[in-house]
């Protein structure tokens, strides 16, 4: 099994199940940061047509090309079904975001030979190792899901 760092380093395409249109939510700004750092991020959200400038898909099975990692921003109870879809799609890894755990999803993924990470923020892993993917000039942006306040002139 690869470590989280190895999984992220080897990945080119990350499908984000539960990607959010709301820039205030981690399910938006974490994948956006990954995209800004050079990974191809494909949102999976049946209620959106486009997120991060990418076409959103209703299900993993709708994505017409290979996905290296399935990143999960959904409740733990949905993780086994998502792991099954990741196996069916031929993904290389299932990654449950911080706060999301599932022994059943782990079993499904590992029994099929997929790498598995749970309860770990992909954005924090990327930042801890200062990783980028295919970027010539990485930027150290910190995302909080909010626009910075405008500067107020001093009197």
N, C-alpha and C positions, 0 to 999 in steps of 0.2 A: 504494500500500500504506500502510495506517495503521501508526503506531508502536505499540509495546506499550502505552504510556500511552493513546493514542487508542482502541485496541481495548478496554481495560478501562473507560475512561470511557464508551464507547458501549454496553457490555454490560449486559444486565439478567439474563440467564439463562446460567449456566455449568454445563455437564455435565462431571463429573470422572470420566474413565475411569481406573480403578485406585484409586478412593477406598478408603481403609482404615478398618476398624473400630477399629484400634489407635491410641489417642490419642498414643502415643509416636512415631508415624511422621509425616513431613511430609505424606504423602498423606491424613492425617486433619486435622492441625492447620492446614495452610495453607487448605484449603477451608472449614474451620470458621471461621477468621478472616474469610474473604471473606463468608461467610454472616452473621457477626456485624456486618459492616460494611455490610450491606444488599443484597448480591447474592443472587439466588435460585440456590442450588447444588443440582444434581441429581446424586447419586452413581450411578455406573455400576460395579457389582460383582456378578457372577453368584453370589457366595457370601454375599450379605447381603440381608436384607429391608428394612432401614432403617439409615441412617447420617445423622448430624447432624439427626435428627428428620424426615428426608425419606425417602420411599419410594426404595429402591434399584432400579435397573433392570439387567437382565442384559446388555443391548446398547444402543448408541445408538439403533438402529432401534426399540426398545421405547418410547422416550420419546414421549408423545402430543402434544407441543407444540414450538414453535420453540425452538431453542437458539442463542444468539448466539456462544458460544465453547465449543470442546471443549478442555478442559485434560487433558493426558496425563501420568499417573503410571505409565507402563508402560515396559518396556525398549525401547530404540531399535529393535530388530528387529520389534516389533509396531506401530511408528508408521505404516508405509505402509498397513496394513490399517485402522487407526483413521482415518487421513486419508481413505481411500476412504469409510468409513462417515460421516464428517463431511460430505463432499461430498454423499453420498446423502441425508443428513438435512437438507440445506439450511442448515448452520451458516455463520456469517460468518467464522469464524477457527478455526485450529488452533494450540494453544499447547502446546509440549513443555516440560515443567518442566526445571529445572536438571539438567544431566548427561544429558539425553536429546536426541539429534540424529539426523537422518535426511535425507540428500539426496533419497531417493526420496519420502518423505512431503512434503518441501518442494515437489518437482516436482508431485506429485498435487494438493496444495492450491492452489498458485499457478496451475497450468494450468486449474483450475476457477474461478479468481477469488477464492479465499479468502485472507484475510490469514494470515500464518504467522509464528510466533515459536518459536524453539527455544533450549534451554539457558539458559532464563531463568525465575527463580522469580516466579510471579505475585504471591505474597505480598510479596516484596521490592519489586517494581514498585509495588504498592499503597502500601507503607509509604514508599518514596522520595518519592512524590508526595502523601502524606498524603490518599489518596483514600478516599471512602466513596460509597456508592450509596444514595440515598433515606433517609439517616439524618439526623435532626434534630440529634442530639447525638453526634458521633463519639467513640469512645473510642480511646485509644492503647494497646491491649493488645499485649503481646509474648507470642507463643505459643512454647513450647518443648516442648509435648506432655506436660508433667508438671504435676502439681498442686504448688503451692508448699508447702514444708515448714511445719509449724505453728510458730508462734513459741514459743520456749522462754523461760519466765520467768527473769529475772535474779535471782540471789541477793542 
